[in-house]
Amino acid sequence: MIDELKRIEEQARAELVAAADEASLEAWRVTWLGRKGRLTSVLRGLTDLPIEKRRRMGAAANSLKQALDSALALRQEQVQKERLAIIETGRLDVTLPGRTKRIGRLHPVTQTLRDVLAAFVSMGFSIVEGPEVESDYYNFEALRIGKDHPARDTMDTLYVDITHDGEYDVVMRTHTSPNQVRVMEKTRPPIRVVVPGRCYRNEATDPTHEWMQTQIELLAVDEGISLSDLKGTLYEFAKRIFGQERKVRFRCDYFPFVEPGAEMAIDCMICGGAGCRTCDGEGWIEVLGSGMVHPEILSNMGYDADRYTGFAAGLGIERICMLRYGIEDIRLFYANDLRFLKQF
């Protein structure tokens, strides 16, 4: 039994020297002196010994317990002094501010996308998404853009697959307009949807063009919808996104899947319409294209074109974001430069 107490003392003192902080010292106390500690277990086992041997061993065990208690108190004092010494020598300056965790934020394009969607949802539109990989039919043919149509020249298309007869048939969508057709195929009027998504074009990048962009397509079909409904919706959108003081202009333009077509512009936020480099001296900045859904498209979807009318509009979110924040180069959005992105 005496030999066992000696082994306990040697091992306990060795582990006590290795304990270098308050947590490890407390763990040492529980292991050796706690209610279920190794020395306590020895004391409880003395009841089975003869009385004379029990007295002798009890005295030795109690003496060891007192010695270990004193050694623990001394080691605790040493650890505390070492800790204070670190602070006093300047290796740990507790007056310095802590290292804050970096908090993530939404990308400026995502922020703008959500703001635009919220504006249209508040006007009664529902959000519908469509595939980014489209067939030639949905991306062009169903929108009155045939294979020989000159409008295809403005959409440098990325083809990803061909049919068995060698014709290109699968494309990365060049605009979100294909979902007009998909929605009308599955839905009967009234229709009021807004379609967000990425679009892709095989073109060289510059300050105003990217090979990938985020677009939103707007579609409304119902009885009695007129051009004034289109203008009122887009007028309210412009006010909510660019400010109540903005002026709005509509001007005739051509788009294959609408008739009549119109572009919408807002007065330049830099010069107030007087003319500057930002607006090319015109005083107006084009924002989006729009128009009344072509009757031929309505008929192709099985709608009665004499009964139903509709309007559509398409806009680029990167362009809206550039106008809102005065950004001059679209390439900054996807250059992954935190110095730029952390400003928003």
Residue, then its C-alpha position, 0 to 999 in steps of 0.5 A: m500500500i505504501d508503494e502505491l501511495k509513492r507511485i500516486e505521489e510521483q505521477a501526480r507531481a509530474e502531471l502538476v508540473a505540466a499543468a500550465d493554465e487554470a483549466s488543466l489545474e482544475a482537471w488535475r485536482v479532479t483526477w487526483l483529489g476529487r470525490k472520485g479521484r485516485l487518492t480518494s479511492v485509496l482512502r476509501g479502500l482502507t476500511d478493509l484493512p486491520i485497524e493498526k495497518r488502517r491507522r498507519m496507512g490512513a495517516a500516510a494517505n492524509s499526509l499525502k493529500q495535504a502535501l498535494d493540496s499544498a503543491l496545487a496551491l503553489r502551482q496555481e500561484q505560479v501559473q497566475k504570476e506567469r500569466l501576469a508576467i506575459i501581460e506586464t512584458g507587453r506580449l499580450d496587450v489587453t487594451l487592444p481591440g479584439r479581432t472582429k469577424r468579417i461579415g458577408r454581404l449581398h453582391p451589388v447585383t443581387q441587391t439590385l435584383r431583389d429591389v427590382l423584384a420587390a418593386f414588381v411584386s408589390m404591383g401584383f406580379s409573381i416571380v417565375e424562373g426558367p432554364e438557362v439552357e434553352s432550345d432554339y425554338y424557345n429562345f428564337e423561333a417562338l419569339r418571331i426570330g427565325k433563323d434568317h432574322p437579322a435580330r439574331d445578329t445582335m445576339d452572339t449566341l453560345y450553342v452547346d449542342i446540335t441535332h442529329d441533322g447537324e443543326y444547332d438546336v441547344v443554346m445558352r439563353t441570350h435573354t429571359s424572353p423564352n420564359q414568356v412562351r413557357v408561361m403562356e403554354k402552361t397558363r391561361p390569362p390573366i398572367r402577371v409574371v416577372v422572370p429573373g435569370r442569367c443570360y449569356r452571349n458570345e461577345a467581347t467584354d468592355p466597360t458596357h458589355e459582359w458575356m454574362q448578364t442578369q436580366i428580368e423579363l416582365l409579362a402581363v396578359d389579360e383582357g383590355i390591357s393597353l399601352s397605358d398599362l405598360k407605361g404606368t407600370l414602368y413609370e412606377f418602377a422607375k420612380r421606386i428604383f431611381g427616385q421619385e424625382r426622376k423623369v421618364r421618356f418612352r420612344c418607339d423602338y423595334f423588338p421582334f416579339v412586340e408590336p408596337g415596341a418602345e424603349m424607356a429612358i430616364d433623365c440623366m441623374i448626373c446632369g439633370g437632363a442638361g447633357c453630359r458625357t454620361c448620357d452622351g449629351e442627350g440628357w436621357i439614359e436608356v433603361l429598358g425595352s418594352g412593348m405590346v405582345h405581338p398578336e401572332i405570339l398570343s395566337n400561337m399560344g392558343y389565346d384569342a388575340d382579339r380578346y386578349t392583349g398583353f405587354a412585355a419588358g426586359l431590362g438588365i440588372e447590371r445596367i440598373c445597378m450601374l445607373r443607381y451607383g454611378i459605376e462606369d465599368i460593368r466588368l467590376f461586378y465579376a472581377n471579385d475585387l473586395r475593395f469594390l464589392k465592400q462599398f455596397 
